[in-house]
Each structure stands twice: as C-alpha cells, then as structure tokens.
Amino acid sequence: LELTAPAQVVYPSTSDHNHDHRAVGRMVEELVPSGATRRLSYLVHHDLYPGLPWGLRYDRVLVPHGLPQPWAEIRLARSRELVKESAIRVNASQMAVLGEWLLSFVGSNEPFHEG
C-alpha cells in the first residue's frame, strides 16, 4: 500500500453476513487508513439486500438496506447493466442454485458505504 498509495479501495462491507467477506472488510479497514485513501465498501450477503422481488429487473435502484451511512452510489448506463448481467450468468454452477437472487444485483446503480 505504501508503494502504490491508492486513491481508492473497494472491498466487502464489515456489515456483510458472510464471515469471509466481513473478515476481508475488517482487514482492509485496519490496513488502509481513512482520509487520503477513499474507502468504498459493498454489501453482498444481508437479509435486507438486494431486496425483493428477486430476479432480473433493468433500471432497479439498489438500496443498501443494512449498509452503514453515509452511502454513495455509482450510476450505471444500461450498457453497464448488461455487462454485469453477462458476468453473473457466466457462473453456471451458482446460477443453477442462486440465479434469481444473483440477477437481483443487476441495477441502475452500485451502492457503497463511504468511509
């Protein structure tokens, strides 16, 4: 980190319900001081996220229920939504079990906790 001095780091939220995601989030927050480096964390596993109904809905606005405030978002053009959908569909084994839930992460924005 000292050699690269990143301007921004994106990592799993410490509020994620997945133990591995939470551990990575804690590690990043310990290693990357807030201030000079912008820290953006994202949520995957949480009872309230991405919300219902599950399934593919273009232009869905993802609201990070369960993600600490303040949160920021990156708006996505439709072409980026399609790229994200394609990336999700590549994971055939996960799609077979979690397809509708995974496709719920396709939306018109990417929400992050900033801090």
PECORZI-V95443 format. One record per pair of residues at least 4 apart in sequence whose C-alpha atoms are under 8 Angstrom apart, sorted by the first residue. I is the first residue (numbers start at 1). J is the second residue. If there is no record, write none. Layout:
i=I j=J
i=I j=J
This chain:
i=1 j=5
i=1 j=6
i=1 j=32
i=5 j=37
i=6 j=37
i=7 j=36
i=7 j=37
i=7 j=38
i=8 j=37
i=8 j=38
i=8 j=39
i=8 j=40
i=9 j=37
i=9 j=38
i=9 j=39
i=9 j=40
i=10 j=39
i=10 j=40
i=10 j=41
i=10 j=42
i=11 j=24
i=11 j=25
i=11 j=28
i=11 j=39
i=11 j=40
i=11 j=41
i=11 j=42
i=12 j=16
i=12 j=21
i=12 j=22
i=12 j=24
i=12 j=25
i=12 j=41
i=12 j=42
i=12 j=43
i=12 j=44
i=13 j=21
i=13 j=22
i=13 j=25
i=13 j=41
i=13 j=42
i=13 j=43
i=13 j=67
i=13 j=113
i=14 j=21
i=14 j=22
i=14 j=23
i=14 j=24
i=14 j=25
i=14 j=26
i=15 j=22
i=15 j=43
i=15 j=46
i=15 j=66
i=15 j=67
i=15 j=68
i=16 j=21
i=16 j=22
i=16 j=43
i=16 j=44
i=16 j=45
i=16 j=46
i=17 j=21
i=17 j=22
i=17 j=45
i=17 j=46
i=18 j=22
i=18 j=45
i=19 j=23
i=20 j=24
i=21 j=25
i=22 j=26
i=23 j=27
i=24 j=28
i=25 j=29
i=25 j=41
i=26 j=30
i=27 j=31
i=28 j=32
i=29 j=33
i=29 j=34
i=32 j=37
i=33 j=37
i=34 j=38
i=34 j=39
i=34 j=115
i=38 j=114
i=38 j=115
i=39 j=114
i=39 j=115
i=40 j=112
i=40 j=113
i=40 j=114
i=40 j=115
i=41 j=112
i=41 j=113
i=41 j=114
i=42 j=67
i=42 j=111
i=42 j=112
i=42 j=113
i=43 j=49
i=43 j=64
i=43 j=67
i=43 j=112
i=44 j=49
i=44 j=50
i=45 j=49
i=46 j=50
i=46 j=66
i=48 j=64
i=48 j=65
i=48 j=66
i=49 j=63
i=49 j=64
i=49 j=65
i=49 j=66
i=50 j=54
i=50 j=62
i=50 j=63
i=50 j=64
i=50 j=65
i=50 j=104
i=50 j=105
i=51 j=63
i=51 j=104
i=53 j=104
i=54 j=100
i=54 j=101
i=54 j=103
i=54 j=104
i=55 j=99
i=55 j=100
i=55 j=101
i=55 j=102
i=55 j=103
i=55 j=104
i=56 j=100
i=56 j=103
i=56 j=104
i=56 j=106
i=57 j=104
i=57 j=106
i=57 j=107
i=58 j=78
i=58 j=81
i=58 j=106
i=58 j=107
i=58 j=108
i=59 j=78
i=59 j=107
i=59 j=108
i=60 j=106
i=60 j=107
i=60 j=108
i=60 j=109
i=61 j=107
i=61 j=108
i=61 j=109
i=62 j=105
i=62 j=107
i=62 j=108
i=62 j=109
i=62 j=110
i=62 j=111
i=63 j=111
i=64 j=111
i=64 j=112
i=67 j=71
i=67 j=112
i=67 j=113
i=68 j=113
i=69 j=113
i=69 j=114
i=70 j=113
i=70 j=114
i=70 j=115
i=71 j=111
i=71 j=112
i=71 j=113
i=71 j=114
i=72 j=111
i=72 j=112
i=72 j=113
i=72 j=114
i=73 j=109
i=73 j=110
i=73 j=111
i=73 j=112
i=74 j=109
i=74 j=110
i=74 j=111
i=75 j=108
i=75 j=109
i=75 j=110
i=76 j=80
i=76 j=81
i=76 j=107
i=76 j=108
i=76 j=109
i=76 j=110
i=77 j=81
i=77 j=108
i=78 j=82
i=78 j=108
i=79 j=83
i=80 j=84
i=81 j=85
i=81 j=106
i=81 j=107
i=81 j=108
i=82 j=86
i=83 j=87
i=84 j=88
i=84 j=106
i=85 j=89
i=85 j=103
i=85 j=106
i=86 j=90
i=87 j=91
i=88 j=95
i=88 j=102
i=88 j=103
i=89 j=95
i=91 j=95
i=92 j=96
i=93 j=97
i=94 j=98
i=94 j=99
i=95 j=99
i=95 j=100
i=95 j=102
i=98 j=102
i=99 j=103
i=100 j=104
i=101 j=105
i=102 j=106
